[in-house]
Amino acid sequence: MFKAAKKHWLFGFGAILSAAYITALIAFTGLYKPERLNALQAMPLNELGDFLAGAFGPMAIFWVVLGFIQQGAELRNSVATLEIQARELANSAEQHRALAQVSREQLDYERAINETEHAERKKRREPVFSATLTQVGASSLSHGNYEFTVTNGGGEAHNLTYTLLSDGNALSSGKTAYAGRGWISQKHVLSLPFNSRNAFTAAVSFTDEDGESRRVNVPTIKPF
């Protein structure tokens, strides 16, 4: 609306000045008098052309200047419009970047939550084995009878095998197809020296609930 009003203002200004210039030209040259008009009509064409060029040349230049002014105003308006569009595009791009960042943070947060929940579920399903050597009597003055057992206080285990090791030597072993929470192995009675200071370990191999084959070494304390 502003551009149209300015354009109309320039046109009206030019029309008023043109009308005033033509009026002044007629008054100055006396063309309102019949004899001067007849003299103008009687001029040779080259002289008439020179007269018209000299008379209307300033007005033509004036309209050319008005045209330049109008084009300059339109160019400034176009530049301002482009600048506004550029700012809007920049703001839109910034908003999209912010939304993308929020989306990435949300995805990272959800991924972290899922990983935490998965780790907690896996931990709850994790088998927890313990092994004990319990003295149940004496076989001689230097040896005692000990019961070796393995228990599971955690998640399910399948295809389980266990072996009691002492300094790398296998002393007793057993296996079962399934060991749920609270499972206790059969009792294995061994004759061990009272004064032995060897380290005892239960090597347990199994398949967990996720189908992964696992092996753990469970320290076993022999009471003396």
C-alpha positions in Angstrom: 0.0 0.0 0.0 2.8 2.4 0.9 4.6 1.6 -2.4 1.4 2.2 -4.4 0.7 5.5 -2.6 4.3 6.7 -3.2 4.1 5.7 -6.9 0.8 7.6 -7.3 2.3 10.6 -5.5 5.2 10.8 -7.9 2.9 10.5 -10.9 0.6 13.2 -9.6 3.6 15.4 -8.8 4.9 14.9 -12.3 1.6 15.5 -13.9 1.1 18.8 -12.0 4.5 20.1 -12.8 4.1 19.0 -16.5 0.8 20.9 -16.7 2.3 24.0 -15.1 5.3 23.8 -17.4 3.1 23.5 -20.6 0.9 26.4 -19.3 4.0 28.5 -18.7 5.4 27.5 -22.1 2.2 28.5 -23.9 2.1 31.8 -22.0 5.8 32.5 -22.7 5.7 31.7 -26.4 2.3 33.3 -27.0 0.9 30.2 -28.6 -2.5 31.1 -27.2 -2.6 33.9 -29.9 -3.9 32.8 -33.4 -1.1 34.6 -35.3 1.7 32.9 -33.2 0.0 29.5 -33.7 -0.3 30.1 -37.5 3.4 31.1 -37.5 4.3 27.8 -35.7 2.3 25.9 -38.2 4.1 27.6 -41.1 7.5 26.7 -39.8 9.6 24.2 -41.8 9.7 20.8 -40.3 13.4 21.0 -39.2 12.7 24.3 -37.4 9.5 22.9 -35.9 11.4 19.9 -34.6 14.1 22.1 -33.1 11.4 24.1 -31.4 9.6 21.1 -30.0 12.9 19.5 -28.8 13.9 22.7 -27.0 10.4 23.3 -25.6 9.7 19.8 -24.3 13.3 18.6 -23.7 13.3 19.8 -20.0 10.0 18.1 -19.4 11.3 14.8 -20.8 14.4 15.1 -18.6 12.1 15.8 -15.7 10.1 12.6 -16.3 13.3 10.6 -16.7 14.5 11.8 -13.3 11.1 10.9 -11.8 11.5 7.5 -13.3 14.9 7.0 -11.7 13.5 8.2 -8.4 10.6 5.7 -8.6 13.0 2.8 -9.6 15.3 3.7 -6.8 12.4 3.6 -4.3 11.2 0.2 -5.7 14.7 -1.2 -5.5 15.0 0.0 -1.9 11.7 -1.6 -1.1 12.8 -4.8 -2.8 16.0 -4.9 -0.8 14.1 -4.3 2.4 11.7 -7.2 1.5 14.6 -9.5 0.7 16.3 -8.6 4.0 13.1 -9.4 5.9 12.8 -12.7 4.0 16.4 -13.5 4.8 15.9 -12.8 8.5 12.8 -15.0 8.5 14.7 -17.8 6.7 17.5 -17.4 9.3 15.0 -17.6 12.2 13.3 -20.6 10.6 16.7 -22.3 10.2 17.6 -21.6 13.8 14.3 -22.9 15.0 14.8 -26.1 12.9 18.3 -26.5 14.4 16.8 -26.0 17.9 14.1 -28.6 17.2 16.7 -31.0 15.8 18.8 -30.5 18.9 15.8 -31.1 21.2 15.0 -34.3 19.2 18.5 -35.6 19.4 18.6 -34.9 23.2 15.2 -36.7 23.5 16.4 -39.7 21.6 19.6 -39.8 23.6 17.6 -39.6 26.8 15.2 -42.4 25.7 18.2 -44.5 24.5 19.9 -44.0 27.9 16.6 -45.0 29.7 16.2 -48.1 27.5 19.8 -49.1 28.1 19.4 -48.6 31.9 16.2 -50.6 31.9 17.8 -53.3 29.8 20.8 -53.4 32.2 18.5 -53.6 35.2 16.4 -56.4 33.6 19.6 -58.3 32.7 20.9 -57.8 36.2 17.7 -59.2 37.7 18.0 -62.2 35.4 21.7 -62.7 36.2 22.4 -66.0 38.0 24.2 -65.5 41.3 26.2 -68.6 42.3 27.8 -69.4 45.6 29.9 -72.5 46.6 30.5 -73.9 50.0 32.6 -76.6 51.6 31.1 -77.8 54.8 32.8 -80.2 57.2 30.6 -83.2 58.1 33.1 -85.4 59.9 36.6 -86.8 59.9 38.0 -89.6 57.8 41.3 -89.7 59.8 43.4 -87.7 62.1 44.7 -85.6 59.2 41.7 -85.6 56.9 38.2 -84.5 57.2 35.0 -85.1 55.2 33.6 -82.0 53.4 30.4 -81.5 51.5 30.7 -79.4 48.4 27.6 -77.7 47.1 26.7 -75.0 44.6 23.6 -72.8 44.9 21.9 -70.2 42.7 20.4 -67.2 44.3 19.7 -65.3 41.0 18.2 -65.8 37.6 17.7 -68.9 35.6 20.7 -70.9 34.1 20.6 -73.7 31.6 23.0 -76.5 30.7 25.0 -75.8 33.9 28.2 -77.6 34.8 30.3 -77.0 37.8 33.7 -78.1 39.0 35.6 -77.7 42.3 39.2 -76.7 41.6 42.1 -76.6 44.0 45.2 -74.9 42.5 44.0 -75.8 39.0 43.2 -79.5 39.9 39.6 -80.7 39.5 38.4 -82.4 42.7 34.7 -82.9 42.0 32.1 -81.9 39.3 28.5 -82.1 38.5 25.9 -80.8 36.0 22.2 -80.1 35.6 20.0 -79.0 32.7 18.3 -76.3 34.7 19.1 -74.2 37.7 16.5 -71.7 38.8 16.4 -69.3 41.7 17.0 -71.2 44.9 18.6 -74.2 43.1 21.0 -76.3 45.2 23.3 -78.9 43.7 23.7 -82.4 44.9 26.1 -82.8 47.8 29.6 -84.0 46.9 31.6 -85.5 49.8 35.4 -85.1 49.6 38.2 -86.0 51.9 40.5 -83.1 52.4 43.5 -82.6 54.7 42.8 -80.4 57.7 46.0 -78.4 57.3 45.6 -77.7 53.6 46.0 -74.0 52.7 45.1 -74.5 49.0 42.7 -72.1 47.4 39.4 -73.6 46.3 37.3 -72.3 43.4 34.1 -73.5 41.7 34.2 -73.0 38.0 30.6 -72.7 36.7 29.6 -72.8 33.0 26.1 -72.2 31.9 23.7 -70.6 29.4 21.8 -67.6 30.6 18.2 -66.5 29.8 19.4 -64.5 26.8 21.0 -67.7 25.3 24.5 -66.5 26.0 27.2 -69.0 27.1 28.8 -67.9 30.3 31.6 -69.0 32.7 32.2 -67.7 36.2 34.7 -68.6 38.9 33.2 -68.7 42.4 35.6 -68.5 45.3 35.0 -71.3 47.8 36.0 -71.1 51.4 37.0 -74.3 53.2 36.5 -74.0 57.0 39.4 -75.2 59.0 
